[in-house]
Amino acid sequence: MSTEMRRFRRDPLASIEHLRHRAPAAVFRLPWGDWCVGDADLARAVLREPEFNGGMSAFFGSLLPSRSNQVAVGRAVRDLLRARVPDFRDGLAAAVADLPATSRWPAAGTALVHRSLADLLLHPRTPSRLRRTVEQAARGGVLVRPPHVWQRAWAEVLRGRLLTGVAEEVAQRRASGTGEPRDVLDAVIGTCPGGMTDQAVAELFVVLFRAIVAPVGCTVAWSVLLACLHAPGSPWPWPVDRVVREALRHRPMAWMVVRPAPAGFGDVPVRAGEVLSVSPYLAHHDERHWTDPDAFRPDRWAEPGGHGPYLPFGTGPFTCAGALPAQVLITATVTALTDGARLTVTGGDERPVLADGLVPRPFTLHRSAEEVNDHDRCVATRLHEPDRP
Ligand code: HEM
């Protein structure tokens, strides 16, 4: 294993920052051989320009036959989530009420988000066996790749069961006909081309299940962890929406997105078809564009300048279809966790593990009823004032 690969395994973020600083050109090699765009302006251009973004989105793999089908599915799921935010809030209130005073994160965060979304993913009259299978899959490593080989093997078993169960449900719903979408599965069935097999529709549902729950859960975990580490023992001195925005900047779950390189790219010998990676993480930590980029500073979002390219949801033609509802769900969850409660963490640090994205290392969250004193009341009043940029 190369020295750089060892460094990467130890601390992936420090490793790619080191490679970027050392690189003479705007594009450099990653330890595993792919190219990475280090320059923030070029990164934004790669995500936006047609020469890098023609054809189909890799997000859906080869599950759908055309780009217009991909766009239609993304929009249908986004619209369903947007319309059902009130139901999400109801589920969230119950899930937060049941959260024990001490919980292990990030797993508890993903479970919390999954429980709050469960009725939106599969409506309550879906056979309870399938809903239990989804629950097991969410807890068993299907959402976020687990660290150990045996856990990954078990997650594959659960994923297989999930696909079988969802495919049976797809067949059932297709036979009886779906009207107004009641859940994400109806939205997917309603927009998929009729010729797709039940199995392919089920796979698409599982892609979306993971794409929705995992990054929302992990971003909630990063928001809670970073805010607690930077405001220990006190109510947070920042409004929740600033905390969430800053967590998405400082530790973007989607830290790397990839595109196939076109021929003759840049001033380095990139060959057509090689993998070109764009890192929202690097773009968010570029000192030429951001003031004090390595600091977790939610108040930067109340300041007029000092903001560079902000790409937690990508940008350009393949930008995240669910960016707006995702922000609403994350902010609602963090707000519910902090409402009337004081949060502290033990055992957490800012270094991520890489598991389909930047995931916080395990930490313990302690949540206790808030004792409101005069100082806190004063801070709380400030927090509820509207944000003035
Ligand atoms: C914190 C939460 C989320 C993050 C950080 C996130 C991040 C991203 C990113 C970076 C991309 C672009 C990938 C690329 O350029 O190759 C993407 C694509 C996508 N995301 Fe999200 N996402 C989140 C939540 C959601 C949710 C809730 C939905 C549900 C609708 C969703 C649906 C999609 C879809 C359908 C695409 C593919 C868009 C296309 O290619 O047309 N995402 N997401």
Boltz pocket constraint, residues with backbone or C-beta under 6 A from the ligand:
constraints:
  - pocket:
      binder: B
      contacts: [[A, 57], [A, 58], [A, 59], [A, 70], [A, 71], [A, 73], [A, 74], [A, 77], [A, 78], [A, 81], [A, 208], [A, 211], [A, 212], [A, 215], [A, 216], [A, 219], [A, 253], [A, 254], [A, 257], [A, 258], [A, 311], [A, 312], [A, 313], [A, 314], [A, 315], [A, 317], [A, 318], [A, 319], [A, 320], [A, 321], [A, 322], [A, 323], [A, 325], [A, 326]]
      max_distance: 6.0
